[in-house]
């Protein structure tokens, strides 16, 4: 496996994001990675009686105050043996600022803390973390609050059939990152694939397509072929047979159930960016699973992804 975590970008609103801080520090310590504490301040608005220069001074004061808090945290972490630096930027779009800093600092992993989202917010692209899910080129760890366990389980969600236009190399990238994360938290690596049952589409009397279940023998043959393919993929990606889990159903329902049964600490999933229109009408498996998961989620893009 080639992916190494050498530098982590921890993007937090402030030092109250204790779960994300704890997780980033754990990975940095286990991987020997550098850690950058990064925060974004939105420019102060020009109010009545305040000109642009005064608004800028207010913004800069807020940036200085935030940087002072980050530096205080960094000093404590440095005393614990970590290599840490801090950066505060000014931008209206927090997600854009994070991606810009990621490119400038050449981090291998971005860590953020999860927040609640409404359906409208997701469709209107106003939530920073969903924006990052779609556009962050580096692996993105969304910390949802799962406590650090002894030998935590890292679950790689694979798709050996590369459905929905997913690149063939994405599974290899997911496994590569999952191996690095499992090493970074001293955990155990598992893999899972959720597949849909075989269905046949027929036309009724008014030419509308209807879904018809296939005979049990065909379904069994279909499942056997998928099991063989998944077993071969798991072996190729260096996942032990006893840690490879095959399930049938809807990933947004089955993966959270499997994660609870295995007491998964972090699930590693692939994501490909689609057009806004497609996202509205067909949705996104990654985003549906992200909402349903109680554990941490690590989003991986294909190699060469450009936001």
Buried (B, 14 or more C-beta within 10 A) or exposed (E): EEBBBBBBBBBBBEBEBEBBBEBBBBBBBBBEBBBBBBBBBEBBEBEEEEEEEEBBEBBBEBBEEBBEBBBEBBEEBEEEEBBBBBBBBBBEEBBBBBBBBBEEBEBBBBBBBBEEBEEEEBEEBEBBBBBBBBBBBBBBBBBBEBEEEEEBBBBBBBBBBBEEEBBEEBBBBBBBBBBBBBBBBEBBBBBBBBBEEBEEEEEEEEEEEEEEEBEEEEBEEBBEEBBEBBBEBBEEBEBEEEBBBBBBBEBBBBBBEBBEEBEBBBBBBBBBBBEEEEBEEEBBBBBBBBBBBEBBBBBBBBEEBEB
